[in-house]
């Protein structure tokens, strides 16, 4: 929002949290569609598991807002909007299901890396601000995003990329 003021690290932290909240909210809407279109049961399961995690991650951000005394709502994360749009384009392309599965992983890993950057930054600001409980909450989510990224990587390398090549 253009009217937002950034006078302190706390202001910047608040901005980052709102951005992440919007990102998680958008992802909560997008993941069911990605799960539905995944042809590999393993990939579908990974998206479904991450949907449940994503809902908990949103709740963690609400808790961060409660602890810090601000509303987490009111921002739109344009980067996540773009990442999801690219993923949606992938869903709508015609062709081979196995190739689409590989493409879905490529999109989903971009999302995870974006989130890892956001949570890493927010966690570090929280530490700097002396908000240790908040930093712990953000680190929990950061670790979940890292695990999801690794799981997607394992699924891709373990079989989907190979199937996409056939
Ligand atoms: Fe997330």
Backbone and ligand atoms as CSV (ligand in chain L), in Angstrom:
chain,resi,resn,atom,element,x,y,z
A,1,UNK,N,N,0.843,-1.203,0.000
A,1,UNK,CA,C,0.000,0.000,0.000
A,1,UNK,C,C,0.878,1.253,0.000
A,2,UNK,N,N,0.583,2.175,-0.858
A,2,UNK,CA,C,1.445,3.342,-1.026
A,2,UNK,C,C,1.409,4.274,0.184
A,3,UNK,N,N,0.310,4.201,0.964
A,3,UNK,CA,C,0.178,5.095,2.117
A,3,UNK,C,C,0.938,4.594,3.348
A,4,UNK,N,N,1.391,3.350,3.270
A,4,UNK,CA,C,2.119,2.776,4.400
A,4,UNK,C,C,3.420,3.544,4.647
A,5,UNK,N,N,3.764,3.710,5.925
A,5,UNK,CA,C,5.014,4.405,6.238
A,5,UNK,C,C,6.040,3.413,6.767
A,6,UNK,N,N,7.266,3.605,6.344
A,6,UNK,CA,C,8.349,2.757,6.834
A,6,UNK,C,C,9.333,3.631,7.603
A,7,UNK,N,N,9.013,3.862,8.862
A,7,UNK,CA,C,9.889,4.703,9.683
A,7,UNK,C,C,10.812,3.907,10.598
A,8,UNK,N,N,10.513,2.626,10.713
A,8,UNK,CA,C,11.297,1.813,11.663
A,8,UNK,C,C,11.351,0.367,11.175
A,9,UNK,N,N,12.248,-0.402,11.789
A,9,UNK,CA,C,12.328,-1.828,11.454
A,9,UNK,C,C,11.015,-2.526,11.794
A,10,UNK,N,N,10.344,-2.042,12.858
A,10,UNK,CA,C,9.039,-2.612,13.243
A,10,UNK,C,C,8.020,-2.406,12.120
A,11,UNK,N,N,8.031,-1.221,11.506
A,11,UNK,CA,C,7.114,-0.962,10.382
A,11,UNK,C,C,7.402,-1.919,9.231
A,12,UNK,N,N,8.679,-2.090,8.951
A,12,UNK,CA,C,9.067,-2.980,7.848
A,12,UNK,C,C,8.675,-4.415,8.171
A,13,UNK,N,N,8.873,-4.814,9.430
A,13,UNK,CA,C,8.484,-6.152,9.879
A,13,UNK,C,C,6.987,-6.355,9.666
A,14,UNK,N,N,6.189,-5.369,10.066
A,14,UNK,CA,C,4.729,-5.456,9.902
A,14,UNK,C,C,4.368,-5.623,8.420
A,15,UNK,N,N,5.028,-4.858,7.585
A,15,UNK,CA,C,4.799,-4.963,6.134
A,15,UNK,C,C,5.103,-6.379,5.634
A,16,UNK,N,N,6.218,-6.924,6.078
A,16,UNK,CA,C,6.619,-8.279,5.640
A,16,UNK,C,C,5.604,-9.330,6.093
A,17,UNK,N,N,5.099,-9.190,7.299
A,17,UNK,CA,C,4.124,-10.156,7.831
A,17,UNK,C,C,2.811,-10.081,7.037
A,18,UNK,N,N,2.376,-8.874,6.722
A,18,UNK,CA,C,1.139,-8.712,5.932
A,18,UNK,C,C,1.318,-9.325,4.546
A,19,UNK,N,N,2.485,-9.130,3.981
A,19,UNK,CA,C,2.790,-9.674,2.664
A,19,UNK,C,C,2.728,-11.212,2.713
A,20,UNK,N,N,3.335,-11.788,3.748
A,20,UNK,CA,C,3.316,-13.251,3.900
A,20,UNK,C,C,1.900,-13.757,4.132
A,21,UNK,N,N,1.122,-13.007,4.893
A,21,UNK,CA,C,-0.261,-13.433,5.160
A,21,UNK,C,C,-1.054,-13.496,3.855
A,22,UNK,N,N,-0.869,-12.494,3.028
A,22,UNK,CA,C,-1.540,-12.502,1.726
A,22,UNK,C,C,-1.039,-13.669,0.880
A,23,UNK,N,N,0.264,-13.914,0.911
A,23,UNK,CA,C,0.844,-15.013,0.129
A,23,UNK,C,C,0.245,-16.349,0.567
A,24,UNK,N,N,0.177,-16.582,1.868
A,24,UNK,CA,C,-0.367,-17.854,2.377
A,24,UNK,C,C,-1.853,-17.979,2.037
A,25,UNK,N,N,-2.573,-16.876,2.105
A,25,UNK,CA,C,-4.012,-16.911,1.797
A,25,UNK,C,C,-4.226,-17.277,0.334
A,26,UNK,N,N,-3.442,-16.670,-0.539
A,26,UNK,CA,C,-3.577,-16.984,-1.974
A,26,UNK,C,C,-3.211,-18.441,-2.249
A,27,UNK,N,N,-2.197,-18.919,-1.547
A,27,UNK,CA,C,-1.753,-20.293,-1.758
A,27,UNK,C,C,-2.788,-21.300,-1.244
A,28,UNK,N,N,-3.479,-20.934,-0.183
A,28,UNK,CA,C,-4.545,-21.799,0.349
A,28,UNK,C,C,-5.624,-22.017,-0.718
A,29,UNK,N,N,-5.877,-20.993,-1.511
A,29,UNK,CA,C,-6.873,-21.140,-2.588
A,29,UNK,C,C,-6.316,-21.934,-3.771
A,30,UNK,N,N,-5.021,-21.809,-4.031
A,30,UNK,CA,C,-4.441,-22.407,-5.242
A,30,UNK,C,C,-4.090,-23.884,-5.081
A,31,UNK,N,N,-3.658,-24.289,-3.892
A,31,UNK,CA,C,-3.167,-25.668,-3.717
A,31,UNK,C,C,-4.201,-26.761,-4.020
A,32,UNK,N,N,-5.488,-26.582,-3.664
A,32,UNK,CA,C,-6.454,-27.642,-4.009
A,32,UNK,C,C,-6.521,-27.893,-5.516
A,33,UNK,N,N,-6.400,-26.815,-6.306
A,33,UNK,CA,C,-6.442,-26.978,-7.767
A,33,UNK,C,C,-5.196,-27.703,-8.265
A,34,UNK,N,N,-4.056,-27.390,-7.655
A,34,UNK,CA,C,-2.817,-28.062,-8.055
A,34,UNK,C,C,-2.886,-29.545,-7.696
A,35,UNK,N,N,-3.434,-29.848,-6.511
A,35,UNK,CA,C,-3.565,-31.251,-6.078
A,35,UNK,C,C,-4.489,-32.005,-7.039
A,36,UNK,N,N,-5.564,-31.347,-7.411
A,36,UNK,CA,C,-6.554,-31.985,-8.287
A,36,UNK,C,C,-5.952,-32.342,-9.646
A,37,UNK,N,N,-5.063,-31.493,-10.142
A,37,UNK,CA,C,-4.488,-31.692,-11.485
A,37,UNK,C,C,-3.243,-32.580,-11.490
A,38,UNK,N,N,-2.686,-32.859,-10.311
A,38,UNK,CA,C,-1.486,-33.701,-10.269
A,38,UNK,C,C,-1.880,-35.135,-10.628
A,39,UNK,N,N,-1.182,-35.746,-11.552
A,39,UNK,CA,C,-1.540,-37.124,-11.927
A,39,UNK,C,C,-0.816,-38.134,-11.040
A,40,UNK,N,N,0.345,-37.778,-10.519
A,40,UNK,CA,C,1.066,-38.677,-9.617
A,40,UNK,C,C,0.412,-38.627,-8.229
A,41,UNK,N,N,0.020,-39.798,-7.678
A,41,UNK,CA,C,-0.579,-39.820,-6.332
A,41,UNK,C,C,0.355,-39.238,-5.277
A,42,UNK,N,N,1.651,-39.479,-5.445
A,42,UNK,CA,C,2.651,-38.968,-4.493
A,42,UNK,C,C,2.677,-37.426,-4.503
A,43,UNK,N,N,2.591,-36.871,-5.713
A,43,UNK,CA,C,2.599,-35.406,-5.838
A,43,UNK,C,C,1.304,-34.827,-5.282
A,44,UNK,N,N,0.177,-35.494,-5.606
A,44,UNK,CA,C,-1.113,-35.011,-5.086
A,44,UNK,C,C,-1.067,-34.985,-3.558
A,45,UNK,N,N,-0.548,-36.067,-2.991
A,45,UNK,CA,C,-0.450,-36.161,-1.529
A,45,UNK,C,C,0.428,-35.042,-0.960
A,46,UNK,N,N,1.523,-34.759,-1.647
A,46,UNK,CA,C,2.429,-33.690,-1.175
A,46,UNK,C,C,1.706,-32.341,-1.171
A,47,UNK,N,N,0.912,-32.064,-2.210
A,47,UNK,CA,C,0.167,-30.797,-2.264
A,47,UNK,C,C,-0.909,-30.757,-1.178
A,48,UNK,N,N,-1.575,-31.906,-0.955
A,48,UNK,CA,C,-2.633,-31.938,0.071
A,48,UNK,C,C,-2.041,-31.734,1.472
A,49,UNK,N,N,-0.902,-32.372,1.716
A,49,UNK,CA,C,-0.234,-32.189,3.011
A,49,UNK,C,C,0.160,-30.725,3.195
A,50,UNK,N,N,0.693,-30.132,2.126
A,50,UNK,CA,C,1.140,-28.746,2.250
A,50,UNK,C,C,-0.032,-27.773,2.383
A,51,UNK,N,N,-1.190,-28.148,1.855
A,51,UNK,CA,C,-2.381,-27.308,2.050
A,51,UNK,C,C,-2.711,-27.218,3.539
A,52,UNK,N,N,-2.689,-28.353,4.223
A,52,UNK,CA,C,-2.981,-28.343,5.665
A,52,UNK,C,C,-1.928,-27.541,6.418
A,53,UNK,N,N,-0.656,-27.699,6.018
A,53,UNK,CA,C,0.413,-26.908,6.645
A,53,UNK,C,C,0.203,-25.415,6.395
A,54,UNK,N,N,-0.182,-25.084,5.169
A,54,UNK,CA,C,-0.354,-23.678,4.789
A,54,UNK,C,C,-1.448,-23.017,5.623
A,55,UNK,N,N,-2.514,-23.769,5.899
A,55,UNK,CA,C,-3.581,-23.217,6.748
A,55,UNK,C,C,-3.048,-22.927,8.153
A,56,UNK,N,N,-2.211,-23.837,8.663
A,56,UNK,CA,C,-1.629,-23.602,10.001
A,56,UNK,C,C,-0.647,-22.433,9.968
A,57,UNK,N,N,0.058,-22.288,8.850
A,57,UNK,CA,C,1.013,-21.177,8.713
A,57,UNK,C,C,0.290,-19.833,8.726
A,58,UNK,N,N,-0.885,-19.799,8.089
A,58,UNK,CA,C,-1.713,-18.577,8.122
A,58,UNK,C,C,-2.100,-18.246,9.553
A,59,UNK,N,N,-2.497,-19.282,10.298
A,59,UNK,CA,C,-2.900,-19.071,11.699
A,59,UNK,C,C,-1.721,-18.562,12.529
A,60,UNK,N,N,-0.526,-19.083,12.243
A,60,UNK,CA,C,0.664,-18.605,12.953
A,60,UNK,C,C,0.869,-17.108,12.710
A,61,UNK,N,N,0.642,-16.674,11.467
A,61,UNK,CA,C,0.812,-15.244,11.155
A,61,UNK,C,C,-0.242,-14.408,11.886
A,62,UNK,N,N,-1.461,-14.948,12.011
A,62,UNK,CA,C,-2.497,-14.237,12.778
A,62,UNK,C,C,-2.043,-14.083,14.232
A,63,UNK,N,N,-1.408,-15.146,14.734
A,63,UNK,CA,C,-0.903,-15.103,16.114
A,63,UNK,C,C,0.205,-14.048,16.249
A,64,UNK,N,N,1.063,-13.983,15.235
A,64,UNK,CA,C,2.132,-12.964,15.229
A,64,UNK,C,C,1.503,-11.568,15.311
A,65,UNK,N,N,0.447,-11.345,14.501
A,65,UNK,CA,C,-0.252,-10.051,14.518
A,65,UNK,C,C,-0.842,-9.745,15.892
A,66,UNK,N,N,-1.435,-10.779,16.520
A,66,UNK,CA,C,-2.023,-10.591,17.870
A,66,UNK,C,C,-0.947,-10.217,18.879
A,67,UNK,N,N,0.163,-10.941,18.837
A,67,UNK,CA,C,1.251,-10.670,19.796
A,67,UNK,C,C,1.792,-9.248,19.599
A,68,UNK,N,N,1.940,-8.849,18.314
A,68,UNK,CA,C,2.580,-7.560,18.011
A,68,UNK,C,C,1.584,-6.391,17.973
A,69,UNK,N,N,0.281,-6.710,17.998
A,69,UNK,CA,C,-0.720,-5.644,18.035
A,69,UNK,C,C,-0.998,-4.972,16.703
A,70,UNK,N,N,-1.002,-5.744,15.621
A,70,UNK,CA,C,-1.441,-5.168,14.336
A,70,UNK,C,C,-2.260,-6.193,13.563
A,71,UNK,N,N,-3.025,-5.707,12.604
A,71,UNK,CA,C,-3.805,-6.608,11.760
A,71,UNK,C,C,-2.922,-7.125,10.628
A,72,UNK,N,N,-3.048,-8.430,10.364
A,72,UNK,CA,C,-2.213,-9.017,9.303
A,72,UNK,C,C,-2.865,-8.846,7.930
A,73,UNK,N,N,-4.069,-8.321,7.922
A,73,UNK,CA,C,-4.814,-8.199,6.654
A,73,UNK,C,C,-4.546,-6.856,5.971
A,74,UNK,N,N,-4.982,-6.753,4.718
A,74,UNK,CA,C,-4.952,-5.462,4.045
A,74,UNK,C,C,-3.872,-5.291,2.992
A,75,UNK,N,N,-3.080,-6.331,2.744
A,75,UNK,CA,C,-2.063,-6.240,1.681
A,75,UNK,C,C,-2.333,-7.301,0.639
A,76,UNK,N,N,-1.853,-7.057,-0.568
A,76,UNK,CA,C,-1.910,-8.097,-1.586
A,76,UNK,C,C,-0.483,-8.390,-2.033
A,77,UNK,N,N,-0.067,-9.632,-1.861
A,77,UNK,CA,C,1.276,-10.008,-2.290
A,77,UNK,C,C,1.253,-10.230,-3.800
A,78,UNK,N,N,1.826,-9.264,-4.513
A,78,UNK,CA,C,1.773,-9.329,-5.985
A,78,UNK,C,C,2.709,-10.392,-6.551
A,79,UNK,N,N,3.790,-10.658,-5.825
A,79,UNK,CA,C,4.718,-11.699,-6.298
A,79,UNK,C,C,4.026,-13.062,-6.261
A,80,UNK,N,N,3.322,-13.355,-5.157
A,80,UNK,CA,C,2.625,-14.641,-5.078
A,80,UNK,C,C,1.519,-14.709,-6.127
A,81,UNK,N,N,0.868,-13.591,-6.352
A,81,UNK,CA,C,-0.172,-13.555,-7.388
A,81,UNK,C,C,0.417,-13.979,-8.739
A,82,UNK,N,N,1.606,-13.462,-9.041
A,82,UNK,CA,C,2.273,-13.802,-10.300
A,82,UNK,C,C,2.715,-15.252,-10.350
A,83,UNK,N,N,3.276,-15.731,-9.248
A,83,UNK,CA,C,3.727,-17.132,-9.194
A,83,UNK,C,C,2.546,-18.083,-9.374
A,84,UNK,N,N,1.438,-17.760,-8.729
A,84,UNK,CA,C,0.250,-18.616,-8.836
A,84,UNK,C,C,-0.331,-18.548,-10.249
A,85,UNK,N,N,-0.251,-17.371,-10.848
A,85,UNK,CA,C,-0.761,-17.237,-12.221
A,85,UNK,C,C,0.050,-18.132,-13.166
A,86,UNK,N,N,1.360,-18.147,-12.983
A,86,UNK,CA,C,2.195,-19.029,-13.819
A,86,UNK,C,C,1.835,-20.497,-13.589
A,87,UNK,N,N,1.600,-20.854,-12.332
A,87,UNK,CA,C,1.204,-22.227,-12.011
A,87,UNK,C,C,-0.136,-22.576,-12.656
A,88,UNK,N,N,-1.040,-21.612,-12.645
A,88,UNK,CA,C,-2.376,-21.823,-13.217
A,88,UNK,C,C,-2.280,-22.008,-14.735
A,89,UNK,N,N,-1.402,-21.225,-15.361
A,89,UNK,CA,C,-1.189,-21.390,-16.808
A,89,UNK,C,C,-0.730,-22.818,-17.107
A,90,UNK,N,N,0.140,-23.320,-16.241
A,90,UNK,CA,C,0.659,-24.687,-16.381
A,90,UNK,C,C,-0.475,-25.702,-16.284
A,91,UNK,N,N,-1.381,-25.458,-15.349
A,91,UNK,CA,C,-2.529,-26.370,-15.169
A,91,UNK,C,C,-3.396,-26.437,-16.412
A,92,UNK,N,N,-3.484,-25.309,-17.095
A,92,UNK,CA,C,-4.420,-25.230,-18.224
A,92,UNK,C,C,-3.822,-25.677,-19.549
A,93,UNK,N,N,-2.504,-25.895,-19.569
A,93,UNK,CA,C,-1.876,-26.332,-20.823
A,93,UNK,C,C,-2.283,-27.762,-21.163
A,94,UNK,N,N,-2.499,-27.994,-22.435
A,94,UNK,CA,C,-2.827,-29.352,-22.876
A,94,UNK,C,C,-1.524,-30.155,-22.997
A,95,UNK,N,N,-1.654,-31.475,-23.027
A,95,UNK,CA,C,-0.456,-32.284,-23.239
A,95,UNK,C,C,-0.381,-33.471,-22.310
A,96,UNK,N,N,0.839,-33.895,-22.044
A,96,UNK,CA,C,1.079,-35.113,-21.278
A,96,UNK,C,C,1.037,-34.847,-19.763
A,97,UNK,N,N,0.283,-35.699,-19.060
A,97,UNK,CA,C,0.132,-35.526,-17.612
A,97,UNK,C,C,1.459,-35.570,-16.866
A,98,UNK,N,N,2.363,-36.431,-17.306
A,98,UNK,CA,C,3.647,-36.583,-16.596
A,98,UNK,C,C,4.512,-35.328,-16.749
A,99,UNK,N,N,4.438,-34.732,-17.931
A,99,UNK,CA,C,5.196,-33.490,-18.154
A,99,UNK,C,C,4.582,-32.373,-17.317
A,100,UNK,N,N,3.246,-32.365,-17.251
A,100,UNK,CA,C,2.581,-31.349,-16.435
A,100,UNK,C,C,2.965,-31.511,-14.958
A,101,UNK,N,N,3.053,-32.757,-14.495
A,101,UNK,CA,C,3.473,-32.988,-13.103
A,101,UNK,C,C,4.841,-32.351,-12.837
A,102,UNK,N,N,5.771,-32.552,-13.764
A,102,UNK,CA,C,7.108,-31.947,-13.600
A,102,UNK,C,C,6.992,-30.428,-13.557
A,103,UNK,N,N,6.135,-29.883,-14.416
A,103,UNK,CA,C,5.929,-28.430,-14.445
A,103,UNK,C,C,5.288,-27.908,-13.169
A,104,UNK,N,N,4.366,-28.687,-12.602
A,104,UNK,CA,C,3.723,-28.281,-11.342
A,104,UNK,C,C,4.751,-28.208,-10.213
A,105,UNK,N,N,5.669,-29.150,-10.226
A,105,UNK,CA,C,6.732,-29.122,-9.208
A,105,UNK,C,C,7.608,-27.884,-9.405
A,106,UNK,N,N,7.930,-27.582,-10.651
A,106,UNK,CA,C,8.758,-26.390,-10.932
A,106,UNK,C,C,8.072,-25.131,-10.385
A,107,UNK,N,N,6.754,-25.036,-10.602
A,107,UNK,CA,C,6.001,-23.870,-10.096
A,107,UNK,C,C,5.977,-23.860,-8.575
A,108,UNK,N,N,5.705,-25.036,-7.994
A,108,UNK,CA,C,5.563,-25.117,-6.538
A,108,UNK,C,C,6.891,-24.817,-5.841
A,109,UNK,N,N,8.005,-25.236,-6.437
A,109,UNK,CA,C,9.305,-24.948,-5.807
A,109,UNK,C,C,9.645,-23.460,-5.866
A,110,UNK,N,N,9.192,-22.783,-6.931
A,110,UNK,CA,C,9.369,-21.320,-6.970
A,110,UNK,C,C,8.632,-20.679,-5.802
A,111,UNK,N,N,7.414,-21.154,-5.561
A,111,UNK,CA,C,6.614,-20.633,-4.451
A,111,UNK,C,C,7.335,-20.862,-3.125
A,112,UNK,N,N,7.830,-22.069,-2.917
A,112,UNK,CA,C,8.497,-22.378,-1.647
A,112,UNK,C,C,9.733,-21.504,-1.452
A,113,UNK,N,N,10.493,-21.296,-2.504
A,113,UNK,CA,C,11.689,-20.459,-2.367
A,113,UNK,C,C,11.328,-19.010,-2.049
A,114,UNK,N,N,10.251,-18.528,-2.650
A,114,UNK,CA,C,9.783,-17.170,-2.347
A,114,UNK,C,C,9.414,-17.062,-0.866
A,115,UNK,N,N,8.688,-18.079,-0.397
A,115,UNK,CA,C,8.265,-18.071,1.007
A,115,UNK,C,C,9.456,-18.207,1.951
A,116,UNK,N,N,10.407,-19.042,1.590
A,116,UNK,CA,C,11.598,-19.205,2.428
A,116,UNK,C,C,12.331,-17.869,2.574
A,117,UNK,N,N,12.422,-17.121,1.489
A,117,UNK,CA,C,13.076,-15.803,1.554
A,117,UNK,C,C,12.303,-14.879,2.492
A,118,UNK,N,N,10.976,-14.878,2.353
A,118,UNK,CA,C,10.136,-13.999,3.179
A,118,UNK,C,C,10.207,-14.354,4.657
A,119,UNK,N,N,10.079,-15.648,4.955
A,119,UNK,CA,C,10.100,-16.059,6.367
A,119,UNK,C,C,11.483,-15.904,6.984
A,120,UNK,N,N,12.527,-16.147,6.200
A,120,UNK,CA,C,13.884,-15.970,6.711
A,120,UNK,C,C,14.101,-14.522,7.120
A,121,UNK,N,N,13.672,-13.604,6.268
A,121,UNK,CA,C,13.806,-12.171,6.560
A,121,UNK,C,C,12.974,-11.778,7.779
A,122,UNK,N,N,11.713,-12.197,7.802
A,122,UNK,CA,C,10.813,-11.823,8.902
A,122,UNK,C,C,11.328,-12.388,10.230
A,123,UNK,N,N,11.825,-13.622,10.203
A,123,UNK,CA,C,12.366,-14.244,11.420
A,123,UNK,C,C,13.561,-13.437,11.952
A,124,UNK,N,N,14.429,-13.032,11.024
A,124,UNK,CA,C,15.619,-12.267,11.410
A,124,UNK,C,C,15.247,-10.894,11.980
A,125,UNK,N,N,14.245,-10.240,11.374
A,125,UNK,CA,C,13.770,-8.948,11.927
A,125,UNK,C,C,13.200,-9.158,13.325
A,126,UNK,N,N,12.425,-10.241,13.507
A,126,UNK,CA,C,11.818,-10.508,14.826
A,126,UNK,C,C,12.915,-10.688,15.880
A,127,UNK,N,N,13.957,-11.415,15.508
A,127,UNK,CA,C,15.087,-11.600,16.455
A,127,UNK,C,C,15.703,-10.250,16.801
A,128,UNK,N,N,15.925,-9.433,15.770
A,128,UNK,CA,C,16.544,-8.111,15.965
A,128,UNK,C,C,15.685,-7.224,16.872
A,129,UNK,N,N,14.348,-7.402,16.741
A,129,UNK,CA,C,13.415,-6.595,17.535
A,129,UNK,C,C,13.205,-7.172,18.938
A,130,UNK,N,N,13.866,-8.293,19.224
A,130,UNK,CA,C,13.733,-8.906,20.554
A,130,UNK,C,C,12.429,-9.663,20.747
A,131,UNK,N,N,11.758,-9.977,19.634
A,131,UNK,CA,C,10.485,-10.713,19.707
A,131,UNK,C,C,10.773,-12.212,19.560
A,132,UNK,N,N,11.251,-12.802,20.626
A,132,UNK,CA,C,11.748,-14.175,20.492
A,132,UNK,C,C,10.659,-15.207,20.224
A,133,UNK,N,N,9.488,-15.049,20.871
A,133,UNK,CA,C,8.384,-15.998,20.627
A,133,UNK,C,C,7.923,-15.915,19.174
A,134,UNK,N,N,7.882,-14.707,18.675
A,134,UNK,CA,C,7.469,-14.485,17.285
A,134,UNK,C,C,8.509,-15.091,16.336
A,135,UNK,N,N,9.771,-14.877,16.651
A,135,UNK,CA,C,10.845,-15.442,15.816
A,135,UNK,C,C,10.729,-16.960,15.765
A,136,UNK,N,N,10.371,-17.583,16.906
A,136,UNK,CA,C,10.209,-19.052,16.941
A,136,UNK,C,C,9.063,-19.500,16.040
A,137,UNK,N,N,7.955,-18.783,16.088
A,137,UNK,CA,C,6.796,-19.128,15.237
A,137,UNK,C,C,7.197,-19.061,13.758
A,138,UNK,N,N,7.905,-18.001,13.409
A,138,UNK,CA,C,8.290,-17.813,12.002
A,138,UNK,C,C,9.304,-18.865,11.571
A,139,UNK,N,N,10.154,-19.253,12.498
A,139,UNK,CA,C,11.144,-20.281,12.171
A,139,UNK,C,C,10.488,-21.651,11.958
A,140,UNK,N,N,9.434,-21.926,12.724
A,140,UNK,CA,C,8.697,-23.183,12.514
A,140,UNK,C,C,8.189,-23.257,11.075
A,141,UNK,N,N,7.601,-22.157,10.628
A,141,UNK,CA,C,7.080,-22.136,9.255
A,141,UNK,C,C,8.229,-22.216,8.246
A,142,UNK,N,N,9.300,-21.464,8.512
A,142,UNK,CA,C,10.452,-21.507,7.601
A,142,UNK,C,C,10.928,-22.954,7.414
A,143,UNK,N,N,10.989,-23.701,8.509
A,143,UNK,CA,C,11.449,-25.093,8.419
A,143,UNK,C,C,10.463,-25.965,7.647
A,144,UNK,N,N,9.173,-25.702,7.802
A,144,UNK,CA,C,8.171,-26.457,7.027
A,144,UNK,C,C,8.315,-26.178,5.532
A,145,UNK,N,N,8.562,-24.918,5.192
A,145,UNK,CA,C,8.718,-24.571,3.766
A,145,UNK,C,C,9.966,-25.258,3.191
A,146,UNK,N,N,11.015,-25.296,3.990
A,146,UNK,CA,C,12.248,-25.961,3.531
A,146,UNK,C,C,12.004,-27.448,3.316
A,147,UNK,N,N,11.280,-28.064,4.247
A,147,UNK,CA,C,10.986,-29.506,4.114
A,147,UNK,C,C,10.112,-29.768,2.887
A,148,UNK,N,N,9.152,-28.888,2.650
A,148,UNK,CA,C,8.286,-29.059,1.477
A,148,UNK,C,C,9.098,-28.944,0.195
A,149,UNK,N,N,9.983,-27.960,0.151
A,149,UNK,CA,C,10.843,-27.790,-1.022
A,149,UNK,C,C,11.671,-29.045,-1.269
A,150,UNK,N,N,12.218,-29.600,-0.178
A,150,UNK,CA,C,13.050,-30.803,-0.294
A,150,UNK,C,C,12.219,-31.997,-0.760
A,151,UNK,N,N,10.997,-32.100,-0.216
A,151,UNK,CA,C,10.121,-33.214,-0.601
A,151,UNK,C,C,9.778,-33.124,-2.097
A,152,UNK,N,N,9.469,-31.922,-2.562
A,152,UNK,CA,C,9.158,-31.739,-3.985
A,152,UNK,C,C,10.366,-32.094,-4.844
A,153,UNK,N,N,11.523,-31.683,-4.370
A,153,UNK,CA,C,12.765,-32.004,-5.085
A,153,UNK,C,C,12.954,-33.525,-5.176
A,154,UNK,N,N,12.717,-34.205,-4.064
A,154,UNK,CA,C,12.876,-35.666,-4.038
A,154,UNK,C,C,11.895,-36.342,-4.991
A,155,UNK,N,N,10.651,-35.844,-5.035
A,155,UNK,CA,C,9.649,-36.439,-5.927
A,155,UNK,C,C,10.059,-36.232,-7.396
A,156,UNK,N,N,10.544,-35.034,-7.688
A,156,UNK,CA,C,10.961,-34.732,-9.070
A,156,UNK,C,C,12.130,-35.624,-9.493
A,157,UNK,N,N,13.155,-35.632,-8.675
A,157,UNK,CA,C,14.373,-36.370,-9.021
A,157,UNK,C,C,14.134,-37.876,-8.918
A,158,UNK,N,N,13.294,-38.270,-7.945
A,158,UNK,CA,C,13.045,-39.684,-7.704
A,158,UNK,C,C,12.287,-40.383,-8.810
A,159,UNK,N,N,11.345,-39.703,-9.461
A,159,UNK,CA,C,10.680,-40.362,-10.589
A,159,UNK,C,C,9.999,-39.454,-11.620
A,160,UNK,N,N,9.505,-38.307,-11.205
A,160,UNK,CA,C,8.656,-37.557,-12.139
A,160,UNK,C,C,9.424,-36.985,-13.324
A,161,UNK,N,N,10.619,-36.458,-13.088
A,161,UNK,CA,C,11.387,-35.917,-14.218
A,161,UNK,C,C,11.707,-37.007,-15.240
A,162,UNK,N,N,12.005,-38.196,-14.705
A,162,UNK,CA,C,12.329,-39.330,-15.584
A,162,UNK,C,C,11.104,-39.716,-16.416
A,163,UNK,N,N,9.941,-39.773,-15.757
A,163,UNK,CA,C,8.706,-40.110,-16.486
A,163,UNK,C,C,8.376,-39.048,-17.525
A,164,UNK,N,N,8.667,-37.790,-17.192
A,164,UNK,CA,C,8.367,-36.696,-18.122
A,164,UNK,C,C,9.233,-36.801,-19.391
A,165,UNK,N,N,10.383,-37.452,-19.240
A,165,UNK,CA,C,11.315,-37.566,-20.368
A,165,UNK,C,C,10.875,-38.662,-21.335
A,166,UNK,N,N,10.123,-39.654,-20.840
A,166,UNK,CA,C,9.764,-40.811,-21.647
A,166,UNK,C,C,8.767,-40.476,-22.753
L,1,LIG,FE,FE,3.643,-21.315,3.368
